[in-house]
Amino acid sequence: MRVGIIGGSGYVGGELLRLLLPHPEAELTTVTSRQNAGEFVFTVHPNLRGATQLKFTPPNINQVAENCDIVFAAMPHGKSVELVPQLLETGIKVIDMSADYRLKNPDDYDRWYGWKHTHPELLQKAVYGCPELHRQEIKNAQLIACPGCMSTATILGLAPLVKAGIIEKNRIVADVKIGSSGAGQKPTVASHHPERAGGVRPYKVADHRHVAEVEQELNLLTDEKVTVSFTPHAVNMIRGILSTIHAFLKKPATTRDIWKLYRSMYQNERFIRFVKFKKGPYQLPNPKVTMGTNYVDIGFEVDPRTRRIIVFSAIDNLMRGASGQGVQCMNLMIGAAEETGIESQGFHPM
């Protein structure tokens, strides 16, 4: 398949390049960037030096349509909304890495993003790109809305509990730690290294926009309304997310009971790993262990005194939280083995 990346100069674009260049089922033909047009891609992504002689080109719909069968749109939120319809009109399949088509209710864009969606007719057509929840729909989709990184970790950590109906669905709290690459390539005063390093900074502590897609997807699993409280923290690492989720059991449950729920939903999932050990330094999920991989590491503890279950879900925000998940969706769309090109095991130590 001929593949293109629109907006290939950012961190997500760089990861897509790294994954797609050696992909046996993909021929990377086009990488666009307004700012870097004419430059070799390795001038922006130095890890790709020697891997390709591709140059960035200016974004041009006609040229993209002529040279691509599938396009990854790796642009900031609010930028894909007008470009994606133009791409779809040419017959191209699109995997959108932004939030512009994730939410089904157009009113949610006013509520959570502060702008009115100009193509609400495409929101129902778009498939939320989480393979564990929407595998069959992804296979037949023309438009994939790739999930948010913090949303991915939180949704997959909670899904078995919500689906089984064993937790109080209005008492769920997700405390999420995220590395600096999640803020994108352009720094702000808050993300500037001297300000970020050595600290833990809570931000957007209520009404974070990822809540919208977390609740949307979890509510598809149950008839009882799910409400999630969600607070992110910027921490002193570059890659990785750890979502620590607190929920309350409706009735007492043992560790064995909880294991059965997770295994029944995820036992055949290639990229879900269960992490709960009594030996070694990584007894519960740690994002350090997922760096460079498409894995979601999930573990939990049960507090019988308060009937609380604490779920830990760890991912690499640029891989499973973005580019790796996007390529996983592409594999499903083209009929390739789901793990093609994204089987890396990561590094240790890191």
Buried (B, 14 or more C-beta within 10 A) or exposed (E): BBBBBBBBBBBBBBBBBBBBBEBEBBEBBBBBBEEBEEEBBBEBBEEBEEBBEBBBBEBEBEBBBEBBBBBBBBBBBBBBBEBBBBBBEBEBBBBBBBBBBBBBBBEBBEEBBEEEBEBEEBBEEBBBBBBBBBBEBBBEBBBBBBBBBBBBBBBBBBBBBBBBEBBEBEEBEBBBBBBBBBBEEEEEEEBEEEBBEEEEEEEEEEEBBBBBBBBBBBBBBEEEEBEBBBBBBBBBBEBBBBBBBBBBBEEEBEEEEBBBBBEEBBEEBBBBBBBBEEEEEBEBBBBBBBBBBBBBBBBBBBEEEEBBBBBBBBBBBBBBBBBBBBBBBBBBBBEBEBEBBBEBEBEEEE
